[in-house]
Amino acid sequence: MIDFEKLAVFNLSKGAHKSVAEGVCAMEAVAWLEGLAHTDAPACTCPAIAAYVRVMNDKLSATDRQRLVAYLPRLVGTVGGLKVELERAAIFAQTAGEIDALFQVLDMALAHGPQSPLRFSQPLDARVADYVKLVGAEA
């Protein structure tokens, strides 16, 4: 079982970063949790969802951006092929731009197509602990 409270160590910031030590956006945090190379386009996440989350990450205030942390585990394992990607992109096109609407649309897209079984290639607790050591965050 995932201890979602441990994910609170991630302090998401705007933009792309050269390394985890420099900071992480939501999608870079997903790559870190999944044990992938540092990227804001991890192969474990549907490209349409990843693009939407990158835009959200950069448009949200610092406080609202932290709401994305709860979604990080759900973004793993969402790749579903071109048809699902196009359907999800159509869902994202409906976004009105209000903060709560952005999250509602993300929920709708995540409910459509393959969903993460909330299992990672590496133990999540270990990945969070490694992140805490690397950036000196408080667990």
N, CA, C and O atoms as CSV, one atom per row, in Angstrom:
chain,resi,resn,atom,element,x,y,z
A,1,MET,N,N,0.838,-1.185,0.000
A,1,MET,CA,C,0.000,0.000,0.000
A,1,MET,C,C,0.885,1.252,0.000
A,1,MET,O,O,1.918,1.290,0.668
A,2,ILE,N,N,0.478,2.247,-0.738
A,2,ILE,CA,C,1.246,3.482,-0.853
A,2,ILE,C,C,0.903,4.419,0.293
A,2,ILE,O,O,-0.267,4.647,0.598
A,3,ASP,N,N,1.930,4.955,0.919
A,3,ASP,CA,C,1.746,5.964,1.967
A,3,ASP,C,C,1.792,7.327,1.277
A,3,ASP,O,O,2.862,7.901,1.078
A,4,PHE,N,N,0.597,7.838,0.913
A,4,PHE,CA,C,0.524,9.077,0.152
A,4,PHE,C,C,1.072,10.276,0.914
A,4,PHE,O,O,1.506,11.248,0.297
A,5,GLU,N,N,1.060,10.228,2.225
A,5,GLU,CA,C,1.597,11.340,3.013
A,5,GLU,C,C,3.079,11.537,2.758
A,5,GLU,O,O,3.584,12.656,2.842
A,6,LYS,N,N,3.784,10.446,2.445
A,6,LYS,CA,C,5.217,10.557,2.173
A,6,LYS,C,C,5.487,11.341,0.893
A,6,LYS,O,O,6.577,11.887,0.717
A,7,LEU,N,N,4.504,11.400,0.003
A,7,LEU,CA,C,4.693,12.158,-1.238
A,7,LEU,C,C,4.755,13.659,-0.990
A,7,LEU,O,O,5.186,14.412,-1.864
A,8,ALA,N,N,4.332,14.100,0.181
A,8,ALA,CA,C,4.335,15.529,0.494
A,8,ALA,C,C,5.737,16.121,0.498
A,8,ALA,O,O,5.881,17.343,0.531
A,9,VAL,N,N,6.783,15.282,0.466
A,9,VAL,CA,C,8.147,15.809,0.428
A,9,VAL,C,C,8.442,16.507,-0.896
A,9,VAL,O,O,9.356,17.328,-0.978
A,10,PHE,N,N,7.670,16.183,-1.929
A,10,PHE,CA,C,7.915,16.818,-3.219
A,10,PHE,C,C,7.402,18.251,-3.210
A,10,PHE,O,O,6.214,18.497,-3.003
A,11,ASN,N,N,8.303,19.180,-3.434
A,11,ASN,CA,C,7.952,20.592,-3.557
A,11,ASN,C,C,8.037,20.922,-5.041
A,11,ASN,O,O,9.097,21.285,-5.550
A,12,LEU,N,N,6.911,20.793,-5.722
A,12,LEU,CA,C,6.893,20.980,-7.167
A,12,LEU,C,C,7.147,22.436,-7.530
A,12,LEU,O,O,6.659,23.354,-6.872
A,13,SER,N,N,7.923,22.623,-8.594
A,13,SER,CA,C,8.213,23.983,-9.044
A,13,SER,C,C,7.965,24.087,-10.546
A,13,SER,O,O,7.853,23.083,-11.249
A,14,LYS,N,N,7.884,25.327,-11.016
A,14,LYS,CA,C,7.607,25.591,-12.437
A,14,LYS,C,C,8.784,25.188,-13.303
A,14,LYS,O,O,9.935,25.168,-12.866
A,15,GLY,N,N,8.456,24.869,-14.541
A,15,GLY,CA,C,9.475,24.661,-15.558
A,15,GLY,C,C,10.196,23.333,-15.481
A,15,GLY,O,O,9.955,22.509,-14.598
A,16,ALA,N,N,11.096,23.157,-16.446
A,16,ALA,CA,C,11.926,21.962,-16.504
A,16,ALA,C,C,13.191,22.202,-15.687
A,16,ALA,O,O,13.621,23.342,-15.507
A,17,HIS,N,N,13.768,21.135,-15.204
A,17,HIS,CA,C,14.959,21.221,-14.370
A,17,HIS,C,C,16.007,20.255,-14.903
A,17,HIS,O,O,15.672,19.211,-15.463
A,18,LYS,N,N,17.282,20.608,-14.726
A,18,LYS,CA,C,18.364,19.763,-15.231
A,18,LYS,C,C,18.557,18.505,-14.398
A,18,LYS,O,O,19.055,17.494,-14.892
A,19,SER,N,N,18.161,18.573,-13.132
A,19,SER,CA,C,18.316,17.418,-12.242
A,19,SER,C,C,17.317,17.535,-11.096
A,19,SER,O,O,16.740,18.598,-10.867
A,20,VAL,N,N,17.123,16.439,-10.386
A,20,VAL,CA,C,16.229,16.444,-9.229
A,20,VAL,C,C,16.754,17.392,-8.160
A,20,VAL,O,O,15.974,18.041,-7.463
A,21,ALA,N,N,18.066,17.471,-8.031
A,21,ALA,CA,C,18.661,18.365,-7.036
A,21,ALA,C,C,18.314,19.829,-7.313
A,21,ALA,O,O,18.269,20.646,-6.393
A,22,GLU,N,N,18.066,20.160,-8.596
A,22,GLU,CA,C,17.712,21.529,-8.990
A,22,GLU,C,C,16.233,21.814,-8.743
A,22,GLU,O,O,15.828,22.969,-8.610
A,23,GLY,N,N,15.430,20.749,-8.682
A,23,GLY,CA,C,13.991,20.883,-8.480
A,23,GLY,C,C,13.252,19.915,-9.373
A,23,GLY,O,O,13.845,19.275,-10.240
A,24,VAL,N,N,11.944,19.811,-9.155
A,24,VAL,CA,C,11.128,18.932,-9.993
A,24,VAL,C,C,9.775,19.563,-10.273
A,24,VAL,O,O,9.167,20.201,-9.413
A,25,CYS,N,N,9.326,19.362,-11.504
A,25,CYS,CA,C,7.935,19.637,-11.835
A,25,CYS,C,C,7.183,18.339,-11.580
A,25,CYS,O,O,7.797,17.339,-11.208
A,26,ALA,N,N,5.884,18.334,-11.768
A,26,ALA,CA,C,5.091,17.134,-11.494
A,26,ALA,C,C,5.558,15.941,-12.323
A,26,ALA,O,O,5.692,14.839,-11.790
A,27,MET,N,N,5.803,16.139,-13.598
A,27,MET,CA,C,6.179,15.009,-14.446
A,27,MET,C,C,7.597,14.532,-14.155
A,27,MET,O,O,7.869,13.338,-14.276
A,28,GLU,N,N,8.497,15.412,-13.782
A,28,GLU,CA,C,9.841,14.988,-13.378
A,28,GLU,C,C,9.761,14.161,-12.094
A,28,GLU,O,O,10.531,13.218,-11.911
A,29,ALA,N,N,8.831,14.513,-11.210
A,29,ALA,CA,C,8.633,13.742,-9.983
A,29,ALA,C,C,8.113,12.343,-10.316
A,29,ALA,O,O,8.507,11.373,-9.668
A,30,VAL,N,N,7.234,12.224,-11.317
A,30,VAL,CA,C,6.737,10.911,-11.743
A,30,VAL,C,C,7.911,10.055,-12.241
A,30,VAL,O,O,8.033,8.885,-11.879
A,31,ALA,N,N,8.766,10.651,-13.072
A,31,ALA,CA,C,9.934,9.917,-13.576
A,31,ALA,C,C,10.810,9.451,-12.413
A,31,ALA,O,O,11.291,8.318,-12.409
A,32,TRP,N,N,11.014,10.321,-11.436
A,32,TRP,CA,C,11.822,9.974,-10.267
A,32,TRP,C,C,11.188,8.808,-9.504
A,32,TRP,O,O,11.877,7.847,-9.163
A,33,LEU,N,N,9.909,8.884,-9.240
A,33,LEU,CA,C,9.224,7.825,-8.497
A,33,LEU,C,C,9.292,6.488,-9.222
A,33,LEU,O,O,9.378,5.435,-8.591
A,34,GLU,N,N,9.252,6.534,-10.543
A,34,GLU,CA,C,9.260,5.307,-11.330
A,34,GLU,C,C,10.690,4.812,-11.572
A,34,GLU,O,O,10.886,3.748,-12.158
A,35,GLY,N,N,11.687,5.581,-11.123
A,35,GLY,CA,C,13.080,5.157,-11.278
A,35,GLY,C,C,13.607,5.346,-12.689
A,35,GLY,O,O,14.551,4.671,-13.098
A,36,LEU,N,N,13.002,6.260,-13.434
A,36,LEU,CA,C,13.420,6.540,-14.806
A,36,LEU,C,C,14.449,7.660,-14.833
A,36,LEU,O,O,14.654,8.350,-13.835
A,37,ALA,N,N,15.088,7.833,-15.967
A,37,ALA,CA,C,16.013,8.952,-16.154
A,37,ALA,C,C,15.247,10.265,-15.969
A,37,ALA,O,O,14.039,10.320,-16.197
A,38,HIS,N,N,15.953,11.315,-15.557
A,38,HIS,CA,C,15.322,12.612,-15.310
A,38,HIS,C,C,14.732,13.155,-16.611
A,38,HIS,O,O,15.445,13.395,-17.585
A,39,THR,N,N,13.416,13.341,-16.602
A,39,THR,CA,C,12.692,13.841,-17.770
A,39,THR,C,C,11.333,14.357,-17.335
A,39,THR,O,O,10.808,13.953,-16.297
A,40,ASP,N,N,10.762,15.259,-18.140
A,40,ASP,CA,C,9.393,15.696,-17.863
A,40,ASP,C,C,8.407,14.990,-18.798
A,40,ASP,O,O,7.237,15.365,-18.878
A,41,ALA,N,N,8.894,13.963,-19.503
A,41,ALA,CA,C,8.047,13.169,-20.397
A,41,ALA,C,C,8.331,11.681,-20.178
A,41,ALA,O,O,8.805,11.001,-21.089
A,42,PRO,N,N,8.046,11.174,-18.977
A,42,PRO,CA,C,8.349,9.768,-18.705
A,42,PRO,C,C,7.510,8.824,-19.569
A,42,PRO,O,O,6.332,9.076,-19.821
A,43,ALA,N,N,8.131,7.747,-20.012
A,43,ALA,CA,C,7.461,6.778,-20.890
A,43,ALA,C,C,6.309,6.062,-20.210
A,43,ALA,O,O,5.499,5.432,-20.890
A,44,CYS,N,N,6.210,6.138,-18.901
A,44,CYS,CA,C,5.156,5.437,-18.162
A,44,CYS,C,C,3.834,6.202,-18.142
A,44,CYS,O,O,2.831,5.690,-17.645
A,45,THR,N,N,3.823,7.428,-18.680
A,45,THR,CA,C,2.633,8.273,-18.635
A,45,THR,C,C,2.139,8.584,-20.045
A,45,THR,O,O,2.935,8.866,-20.940
A,46,CYS,N,N,0.837,8.532,-20.234
A,46,CYS,CA,C,0.219,8.894,-21.512
A,46,CYS,C,C,0.736,10.268,-21.941
A,46,CYS,O,O,0.687,11.204,-21.144
A,47,PRO,N,N,1.231,10.419,-23.177
A,47,PRO,CA,C,1.748,11.717,-23.621
A,47,PRO,C,C,0.736,12.863,-23.513
A,47,PRO,O,O,1.118,13.995,-23.214
A,48,ALA,N,N,-0.545,12.583,-23.753
A,48,ALA,CA,C,-1.561,13.643,-23.647
A,48,ALA,C,C,-1.707,14.092,-22.196
A,48,ALA,O,O,-1.801,15.287,-21.917
A,49,ILE,N,N,-1.725,13.137,-21.280
A,49,ILE,CA,C,-1.825,13.482,-19.862
A,49,ILE,C,C,-0.571,14.221,-19.419
A,49,ILE,O,O,-0.661,15.222,-18.709
A,50,ALA,N,N,0.592,13.739,-19.829
A,50,ALA,CA,C,1.848,14.391,-19.442
A,50,ALA,C,C,1.890,15.834,-19.927
A,50,ALA,O,O,2.309,16.724,-19.187
A,51,ALA,N,N,1.457,16.075,-21.172
A,51,ALA,CA,C,1.450,17.441,-21.705
A,51,ALA,C,C,0.513,18.330,-20.896
A,51,ALA,O,O,0.848,19.473,-20.584
A,52,TYR,N,N,-0.652,17.806,-20.561
A,52,TYR,CA,C,-1.627,18.568,-19.781
A,52,TYR,C,C,-1.080,18.886,-18.391
A,52,TYR,O,O,-1.209,20.011,-17.909
A,53,VAL,N,N,-0.477,17.900,-17.759
A,53,VAL,CA,C,0.063,18.109,-16.408
A,53,VAL,C,C,1.215,19.108,-16.439
A,53,VAL,O,O,1.351,19.910,-15.515
A,54,ARG,N,N,2.047,19.081,-17.478
A,54,ARG,CA,C,3.135,20.073,-17.580
A,54,ARG,C,C,2.569,21.485,-17.662
A,54,ARG,O,O,3.085,22.401,-17.022
A,55,VAL,N,N,1.506,21.664,-18.449
A,55,VAL,CA,C,0.875,22.988,-18.560
A,55,VAL,C,C,0.278,23.398,-17.214
A,55,VAL,O,O,0.466,24.528,-16.764
A,56,MET,N,N,-0.445,22.469,-16.574
A,56,MET,CA,C,-1.015,22.764,-15.251
A,56,MET,C,C,0.086,23.165,-14.281
A,56,MET,O,O,-0.023,24.173,-13.583
A,57,ASN,N,N,1.150,22.364,-14.244
A,57,ASN,CA,C,2.255,22.600,-13.331
A,57,ASN,C,C,2.778,24.029,-13.455
A,57,ASN,O,O,3.056,24.686,-12.452
A,58,ASP,N,N,2.908,24.503,-14.691
A,58,ASP,CA,C,3.494,25.828,-14.912
A,58,ASP,C,C,2.496,26.968,-14.745
A,58,ASP,O,O,2.900,28.102,-14.488
A,59,LYS,N,N,1.205,26.692,-14.886
A,59,LYS,CA,C,0.193,27.753,-14.764
A,59,LYS,C,C,-0.331,27.927,-13.345
A,59,LYS,O,O,-0.777,29.015,-12.981
A,60,LEU,N,N,-0.284,26.874,-12.542
A,60,LEU,CA,C,-0.850,26.936,-11.196
A,60,LEU,C,C,0.031,27.754,-10.253
A,60,LEU,O,O,1.242,27.862,-10.445
A,61,SER,N,N,-0.598,28.318,-9.244
A,61,SER,CA,C,0.163,28.992,-8.191
A,61,SER,C,C,0.958,27.935,-7.431
A,61,SER,O,O,0.684,26.742,-7.562
A,62,ALA,N,N,1.923,28.354,-6.652
A,62,ALA,CA,C,2.737,27.411,-5.879
A,62,ALA,C,C,1.862,26.542,-4.987
A,62,ALA,O,O,2.103,25.342,-4.859
A,63,THR,N,N,0.853,27.139,-4.374
A,63,THR,CA,C,-0.040,26.388,-3.481
A,63,THR,C,C,-0.867,25.379,-4.264
A,63,THR,O,O,-0.941,24.211,-3.881
A,64,ASP,N,N,-1.488,25.811,-5.352
A,64,ASP,CA,C,-2.310,24.897,-6.154
A,64,ASP,C,C,-1.455,23.833,-6.838
A,64,ASP,O,O,-1.911,22.704,-7.024
A,65,ARG,N,N,-0.218,24.175,-7.217
A,65,ARG,CA,C,0.672,23.205,-7.848
A,65,ARG,C,C,0.891,22.000,-6.935
A,65,ARG,O,O,1.001,20.873,-7.418
A,66,GLN,N,N,0.956,22.223,-5.636
A,66,GLN,CA,C,1.180,21.122,-4.695
A,66,GLN,C,C,0.021,20.120,-4.694
A,66,GLN,O,O,0.193,18.975,-4.277
A,67,ARG,N,N,-1.152,20.545,-5.157
A,67,ARG,CA,C,-2.280,19.617,-5.273
A,67,ARG,C,C,-1.972,18.494,-6.267
A,67,ARG,O,O,-2.559,17.416,-6.183
A,68,LEU,N,N,-1.057,18.743,-7.204
A,68,LEU,CA,C,-0.676,17.725,-8.183
A,68,LEU,C,C,0.051,16.545,-7.537
A,68,LEU,O,O,0.064,15.451,-8.102
A,69,VAL,N,N,0.651,16.745,-6.376
A,69,VAL,CA,C,1.412,15.680,-5.720
A,69,VAL,C,C,0.536,14.449,-5.501
A,69,VAL,O,O,1.002,13.323,-5.675
A,70,ALA,N,N,-0.697,14.645,-5.130
A,70,ALA,CA,C,-1.598,13.514,-4.895
A,70,ALA,C,C,-1.857,12.708,-6.169
A,70,ALA,O,O,-2.251,11.544,-6.090
A,71,TYR,N,N,-1.643,13.302,-7.325
A,71,TYR,CA,C,-1.873,12.635,-8.603
A,71,TYR,C,C,-0.653,11.856,-9.094
A,71,TYR,O,O,-0.790,11.023,-9.990
A,72,LEU,N,N,0.528,12.101,-8.539
A,72,LEU,CA,C,1.752,11.507,-9.074
A,72,LEU,C,C,1.652,9.992,-9.262
A,72,LEU,O,O,1.973,9.505,-10.346
A,73,PRO,N,N,1.222,9.227,-8.257
A,73,PRO,CA,C,1.138,7.770,-8.471
A,73,PRO,C,C,0.129,7.375,-9.546
A,73,PRO,O,O,0.309,6.362,-10.221
A,74,ARG,N,N,-0.912,8.153,-9.705
A,74,ARG,CA,C,-1.952,7.835,-10.696
A,74,ARG,C,C,-1.484,8.082,-12.128
A,74,ARG,O,O,-2.104,7.586,-13.069
A,75,LEU,N,N,-0.415,8.831,-12.305
A,75,LEU,CA,C,0.076,9.151,-13.639
A,75,LEU,C,C,0.926,8.037,-14.228
A,75,LEU,O,O,1.174,8.014,-15.433
A,76,VAL,N,N,1.371,7.114,-13.386
A,76,VAL,CA,C,2.167,5.970,-13.832
A,76,VAL,C,C,1.240,4.920,-14.438
A,76,VAL,O,O,0.184,4.623,-13.879
A,77,GLY,N,N,1.630,4.362,-15.572
A,77,GLY,CA,C,0.862,3.280,-16.181
A,77,GLY,C,C,-0.371,3.728,-16.931
A,77,GLY,O,O,-1.335,2.969,-17.037
A,78,THR,N,N,-0.366,4.947,-17.458
A,78,THR,CA,C,-1.546,5.475,-18.139
A,78,THR,C,C,-1.430,5.441,-19.666
A,78,THR,O,O,-2.325,5.929,-20.357
A,79,VAL,N,N,-0.352,4.880,-20.200
A,79,VAL,CA,C,-0.165,4.813,-21.649
A,79,VAL,C,C,-1.182,3.831,-22.213
A,79,VAL,O,O,-1.298,2.699,-21.743
A,80,GLY,N,N,-1.920,4.283,-23.233
A,80,GLY,CA,C,-2.978,3.429,-23.759
A,80,GLY,C,C,-3.090,3.394,-25.260
A,80,GLY,O,O,-4.065,2.856,-25.785
A,81,GLY,N,N,-2.138,3.941,-25.965
A,81,GLY,CA,C,-2.204,3.925,-27.418
A,81,GLY,C,C,-2.782,5.203,-27.990
A,81,GLY,O,O,-3.315,6.044,-27.265
A,82,LEU,N,N,-2.670,5.335,-29.292
A,82,LEU,CA,C,-3.046,6.571,-29.979
A,82,LEU,C,C,-4.525,6.911,-29.808
A,82,LEU,O,O,-4.856,8.071,-29.564
A,83,LYS,N,N,-5.418,5.937,-29.929
A,83,LYS,CA,C,-6.855,6.218,-29.814
A,83,LYS,C,C,-7.184,6.821,-28.446
A,83,LYS,O,O,-7.881,7.832,-28.364
A,84,VAL,N,N,-6.688,6.208,-27.387
A,84,VAL,CA,C,-6.944,6.714,-26.029
A,84,VAL,C,C,-6.291,8.078,-25.852
A,84,VAL,O,O,-6.876,8.974,-25.244
A,85,GLU,N,N,-5.082,8.238,-26.380
A,85,GLU,CA,C,-4.382,9.519,-26.272
A,85,GLU,C,C,-5.193,10.637,-26.933
A,85,GLU,O,O,-5.314,11.728,-26.375
A,86,LEU,N,N,-5.747,10.371,-28.120
A,86,LEU,CA,C,-6.559,11.376,-28.820
A,86,LEU,C,C,-7.855,11.668,-28.062
A,86,LEU,O,O,-8.292,12.817,-27.997
A,87,GLU,N,N,-8.464,10.636,-27.492
A,87,GLU,CA,C,-9.683,10.841,-26.702
A,87,GLU,C,C,-9.390,11.683,-25.463
A,87,GLU,O,O,-10.163,12.574,-25.111
A,88,ARG,N,N,-8.281,11.396,-24.814
A,88,ARG,CA,C,-7.899,12.193,-23.641
A,88,ARG,C,C,-7.591,13.631,-24.046
A,88,ARG,O,O,-7.961,14.567,-23.337
A,89,ALA,N,N,-6.920,13.813,-25.175
A,89,ALA,CA,C,-6.620,15.173,-25.649
A,89,ALA,C,C,-7.914,15.946,-25.882
A,89,ALA,O,O,-7.979,17.143,-25.602
A,90,ALA,N,N,-8.943,15.274,-26.392
A,90,ALA,CA,C,-10.249,15.920,-26.597
A,90,ALA,C,C,-10.860,16.334,-25.256
A,90,ALA,O,O,-11.469,17.399,-25.148
A,91,ILE,N,N,-10.694,15.496,-24.249
A,91,ILE,CA,C,-11.182,15.849,-22.908
A,91,ILE,C,C,-10.460,17.094,-22.409
A,91,ILE,O,O,-11.093,18.002,-21.869
A,92,PHE,N,N,-9.147,17.146,-22.582
A,92,PHE,CA,C,-8.364,18.300,-22.117
A,92,PHE,C,C,-8.746,19.580,-22.838
A,92,PHE,O,O,-8.655,20.669,-22.270
A,93,ALA,N,N,-9.174,19.455,-24.088
A,93,ALA,CA,C,-9.557,20.637,-24.863
A,93,ALA,C,C,-10.786,21.326,-24.279
A,93,ALA,O,O,-11.050,22.484,-24.604
A,94,GLN,N,N,-11.541,20.639,-23.425
A,94,GLN,CA,C,-12.745,21.202,-22.815
A,94,GLN,C,C,-12.448,22.116,-21.630
A,94,GLN,O,O,-13.348,22.796,-21.136
A,95,THR,N,N,-11.215,22.143,-21.173
A,95,THR,CA,C,-10.873,22.856,-19.943
A,95,THR,C,C,-11.199,24.335,-20.041
A,95,THR,O,O,-10.792,25.019,-20.980
A,96,ALA,N,N,-11.942,24.816,-19.052
A,96,ALA,CA,C,-12.331,26.220,-18.999
A,96,ALA,C,C,-11.234,27.098,-18.403
A,96,ALA,O,O,-11.199,28.301,-18.661
A,97,GLY,N,N,-10.355,26.520,-17.621
A,97,GLY,CA,C,-9.259,27.299,-17.063
A,97,GLY,C,C,-9.374,27.595,-15.581
A,97,GLY,O,O,-8.394,28.037,-14.981
A,98,GLU,N,N,-10.531,27.372,-14.962
A,98,GLU,CA,C,-10.634,27.567,-13.525
A,98,GLU,C,C,-9.860,26.450,-12.844
A,98,GLU,O,O,-9.830,25.323,-13.340
A,99,ILE,N,N,-9.233,26.750,-11.711
A,99,ILE,CA,C,-8.365,25.791,-11.032
A,99,ILE,C,C,-9.084,24.474,-10.761
A,99,ILE,O,O,-8.565,23.417,-11.120
A,100,ASP,N,N,-10.246,24.503,-10.147
A,100,ASP,CA,C,-10.952,23.260,-9.847
A,100,ASP,C,C,-11.338,22.521,-11.117
A,100,ASP,O,O,-11.350,21.290,-11.134
A,101,ALA,N,N,-11.653,23.250,-12.180
A,101,ALA,CA,C,-11.990,22.613,-13.452
A,101,ALA,C,C,-10.779,21.886,-14.027
A,101,ALA,O,O,-10.931,20.820,-14.623
A,102,LEU,N,N,-9.591,22.436,-13.860
A,102,LEU,CA,C,-8.380,21.780,-14.346
A,102,LEU,C,C,-8.222,20.404,-13.701
A,102,LEU,O,O,-7.907,19.425,-14.377
A,103,PHE,N,N,-8.440,20.340,-12.399
A,103,PHE,CA,C,-8.315,19.074,-11.689
A,103,PHE,C,C,-9.448,18.108,-12.043
A,103,PHE,O,O,-9.229,16.899,-12.112
A,104,GLN,N,N,-10.653,18.630,-12.267
A,104,GLN,CA,C,-11.775,17.770,-12.652
A,104,GLN,C,C,-11.522,17.131,-14.008
A,104,GLN,O,O,-11.826,15.955,-14.208
A,105,VAL,N,N,-10.971,17.896,-14.934
A,105,VAL,CA,C,-10.674,17.366,-16.258
A,105,VAL,C,C,-9.565,16.320,-16.170
A,105,VAL,O,O,-9.615,15.304,-16.864
A,106,LEU,N,N,-8.562,16.560,-15.319
A,106,LEU,CA,C,-7.505,15.566,-15.127
A,106,LEU,C,C,-8.095,14.269,-14.568
A,106,LEU,O,O,-7.723,13.180,-15.003
A,107,ASP,N,N,-9.007,14.384,-13.614
A,107,ASP,CA,C,-9.675,13.196,-13.069
A,107,ASP,C,C,-10.433,12.441,-14.160
A,107,ASP,O,O,-10.376,11.212,-14.217
A,108,MET,N,N,-11.143,13.172,-15.028
A,108,MET,CA,C,-11.897,12.536,-16.110
A,108,MET,C,C,-10.960,11.783,-17.048
A,108,MET,O,O,-11.249,10.652,-17.438
A,109,ALA,N,N,-9.846,12.400,-17.408
A,109,ALA,CA,C,-8.916,11.760,-18.338
A,109,ALA,C,C,-8.268,10.535,-17.720
A,109,ALA,O,O,-8.072,9.527,-18.398
A,110,LEU,N,N,-7.937,10.613,-16.449
A,110,LEU,CA,C,-7.331,9.462,-15.785
A,110,LEU,C,C,-8.308,8.304,-15.660
A,110,LEU,O,O,-7.893,7.146,-15.621
A,111,ALA,N,N,-9.596,8.600,-15.597
A,111,ALA,CA,C,-10.613,7.552,-15.512
A,111,ALA,C,C,-10.849,6.891,-16.868
A,111,ALA,O,O,-11.455,5.822,-16.938
A,112,HIS,N,N,-10.377,7.517,-17.938
A,112,HIS,CA,C,-10.583,7.022,-19.292
A,112,HIS,C,C,-9.344,6.261,-19.748
A,112,HIS,O,O,-8.255,6.832,-19.803
A,113,GLY,N,N,-9.494,5.003,-20.069
A,113,GLY,CA,C,-8.375,4.217,-20.576
A,113,GLY,C,C,-7.599,3.551,-19.456
A,113,GLY,O,O,-8.066,3.482,-18.319
A,114,PRO,N,N,-6.406,3.059,-19.786
A,114,PRO,CA,C,-5.606,2.342,-18.789
A,114,PRO,C,C,-5.353,3.206,-17.565
A,114,PRO,O,O,-5.103,4.408,-17.664
A,115,GLN,N,N,-5.425,2.563,-16.415
A,115,GLN,CA,C,-5.182,3.263,-15.165
A,115,GLN,C,C,-4.081,2.564,-14.400
A,115,GLN,O,O,-3.915,1.348,-14.488
A,116,SER,N,N,-3.347,3.335,-13.664
A,116,SER,CA,C,-2.265,2.787,-12.862
A,116,SER,C,C,-2.824,1.856,-11.788
A,116,SER,O,O,-3.795,2.197,-11.112
A,117,PRO,N,N,-2.215,0.689,-11.631
A,117,PRO,CA,C,-2.611,-0.183,-10.530
A,117,PRO,C,C,-1.944,0.265,-9.229
A,117,PRO,O,O,-1.982,-0.458,-8.234
A,118,LEU,N,N,-1.344,1.432,-9.230
A,118,LEU,CA,C,-0.606,1.984,-8.093
A,118,LEU,C,C,0.504,1.033,-7.658
A,118,LEU,O,O,0.735,0.799,-6.471
A,119,ARG,N,N,1.174,0.502,-8.666
A,119,ARG,CA,C,2.369,-0.308,-8.432
A,119,ARG,C,C,3.495,0.342,-9.211
A,119,ARG,O,O,3.298,0.835,-10.321
A,120,PHE,N,N,4.666,0.337,-8.623
A,120,PHE,CA,C,5.821,0.951,-9.259
A,120,PHE,C,C,6.883,-0.110,-9.521
A,120,PHE,O,O,6.870,-1.179,-8.911
A,121,SER,N,N,7.801,0.196,-10.433
A,121,SER,CA,C,8.869,-0.745,-10.733
A,121,SER,C,C,9.831,-0.868,-9.558
A,121,SER,O,O,10.540,-1.867,-9.444
A,122,GLN,N,N,9.865,0.133,-8.684
A,122,GLN,CA,C,10.697,0.111,-7.486
A,122,GLN,C,C,9.820,0.481,-6.301
A,122,GLN,O,O,8.817,1.173,-6.475
A,123,PRO,N,N,10.176,0.036,-5.096
A,123,PRO,CA,C,9.362,0.386,-3.927
A,123,PRO,C,C,9.247,1.897,-3.758
A,123,PRO,O,O,10.256,2.600,-3.713
A,124,LEU,N,N,8.023,2.389,-3.665
A,124,LEU,CA,C,7.779,3.826,-3.575
A,124,LEU,C,C,8.437,4.428,-2.339
A,124,LEU,O,O,9.032,5.502,-2.424
A,125,ASP,N,N,8.342,3.766,-1.205
A,125,ASP,CA,C,8.946,4.308,0.013
A,125,ASP,C,C,10.443,4.529,-0.164
A,125,ASP,O,O,10.990,5.523,0.313
A,126,ALA,N,N,11.099,3.605,-0.847
A,126,ALA,CA,C,12.539,3.736,-1.075
A,126,ALA,C,C,12.832,4.922,-1.981
A,126,ALA,O,O,13.790,5.658,-1.745
A,127,ARG,N,N,12.018,5.119,-3.017
A,127,ARG,CA,C,12.236,6.255,-3.933
A,127,ARG,C,C,12.032,7.576,-3.207
A,127,ARG,O,O,12.799,8.518,-3.410
A,128,VAL,N,N,11.010,7.657,-2.363
A,128,VAL,CA,C,10.771,8.886,-1.600
A,128,VAL,C,C,11.936,9.122,-0.647
A,128,VAL,O,O,12.399,10.256,-0.518
A,129,ALA,N,N,12.418,8.082,0.020
A,129,ALA,CA,C,13.545,8.223,0.941
A,129,ALA,C,C,14.789,8.703,0.198
A,129,ALA,O,O,15.524,9.546,0.712
A,130,ASP,N,N,15.034,8.183,-0.998
A,130,ASP,CA,C,16.169,8.636,-1.799
A,130,ASP,C,C,16.044,10.118,-2.150
A,130,ASP,O,O,17.025,10.861,-2.107
A,131,TYR,N,N,14.833,10.537,-2.495
A,131,TYR,CA,C,14.579,11.944,-2.819
A,131,TYR,C,C,14.862,12.830,-1.606
A,131,TYR,O,O,15.485,13.884,-1.735
A,132,VAL,N,N,14.409,12.404,-0.445
A,132,VAL,CA,C,14.615,13.175,0.787
A,132,VAL,C,C,16.110,13.339,1.035
A,132,VAL,O,O,16.560,14.433,1.376
A,133,LYS,N,N,16.874,12.284,0.872
A,133,LYS,CA,C,18.327,12.346,1.074
A,133,LYS,C,C,18.972,13.291,0.068
A,133,LYS,O,O,19.854,14.076,0.415
A,134,LEU,N,N,18.524,13.209,-1.178
A,134,LEU,CA,C,19.137,13.997,-2.245
A,134,LEU,C,C,18.897,15.497,-2.071
A,134,LEU,O,O,19.824,16.293,-2.218
A,135,VAL,N,N,17.682,15.878,-1.763
A,135,VAL,CA,C,17.367,17.305,-1.703
A,135,VAL,C,C,17.295,17.856,-0.287
A,135,VAL,O,O,17.118,19.059,-0.098
A,136,GLY,N,N,17.432,16.989,0.706
A,136,GLY,CA,C,17.396,17.457,2.088
A,136,GLY,C,C,16.017,17.866,2.542
A,136,GLY,O,O,15.878,18.687,3.449
A,137,ALA,N,N,14.980,17.297,1.916
A,137,ALA,CA,C,13.608,17.613,2.309
A,137,ALA,C,C,13.283,16.907,3.616
A,137,ALA,O,O,13.945,15.944,4.004
A,138,GLU,N,N,12.262,17.398,4.279
A,138,GLU,CA,C,11.801,16.766,5.512
A,138,GLU,C,C,10.696,15.793,5.188
A,138,GLU,O,O,9.731,16.140,4.507
A,139,ALA,N,N,10.837,14.566,5.677
A,139,ALA,CA,C,9.814,13.544,5.409
A,139,ALA,C,C,8.642,13.723,6.344
A,139,ALA,O,O,7.677,12.962,6.278
